[in-house]
Amino acid sequence: MLWAIACVDKPNTAAIRESVLQPHRDYLGSQKGILVLAGATQNDEGTAAIGSLFIVNVNSRAEAKKFSDGDPFTQKGVFACITITRMRKGQWNPGAAEGA
């Protein structure tokens, strides 16, 4: 089943985010078996990350939380809020993201 994990950064955590960016990317690379989509959410100008969005394919909320808890961003306290929501696959058009 699919789970959307929406994370909102705490204020003034850009330096922490930057300091663990490579470990975060390495962690995501190690999760390719379950990670459907991942990306930073940005301010309207596209000049700063303000959170992260993940979609994972796991069997339970507990497994989705385990994924989130393993992320270096979570471990270093980047996020003010993490919301985990079960979802259904509806429209799927990854080609529409090309050039984004």
Residue, then its C-alpha position, 0 to 999 in steps of 0.5 A: m500500500l502507498w503512504a504519503i509522508a509530508c514533512v514541514d521544516k522547522p524555521n531556520t533549519a536550512a543549515i542543518r538540512e544542508s549539512v545532512l543532505q548527502p547522508h539524506r540522499d544516501y539513505l533515500g538511495s538505500q530505500k529504492g525497494i520501497l521509495v516511489l517518489a521523493g522531493a523537497t517542497q519549496n517556497d513559491e519562488g523556488t529559492a528555498a526548501i521548506g519541507s519534503l514529500f515522500i511516497v513509499n510502498v509499504n504494508s503499514r503505517a508503522e513501516a512508513k514511520k520507520f522509513s521516516d524515522g530513518d531519514p537523517f533529516t528526521q534524526k537531526g530535527v529538520f522537521a517541525c511536522i510529519t504527516i503520514t497518510r495512506m493513499r491510493k494510486g490514482q492518476w500516474n503520469p511521471g512523464a508530466a514531471e519532465g523538465a520540472 
